[in-house]
C-alpha cells in the first residue's frame, strides 16, 4: 500500500495540451485544419491536424485522436 502508481509522462503532457487550435502548417482560411491528434511516442510533441497526420511524420507511433464531448446538465 506504500507504493504509488505514477502516471506516464505522455499522459501528463496530454492533459496539459490545448486541442482544436488552428494548424500552423495548414491554416488556409477556406480549409482550416484543427489540431486534434496527439502522438504518445513523441515527447512534448504539439498536437497536429489530420493532414499533418497523413504525412507519415508519426508513422509507426501511437497516435490518439481527440474529440469533443458535450456535457449537458440534467434538468
Secondary structure, DSSP 8 states (H G I E B T S, - for coil): --------HHHHHHHH---S-B-SSS--TTS--B--EEESSSTT---B-HHHHHTTTTTTS-EEE----------
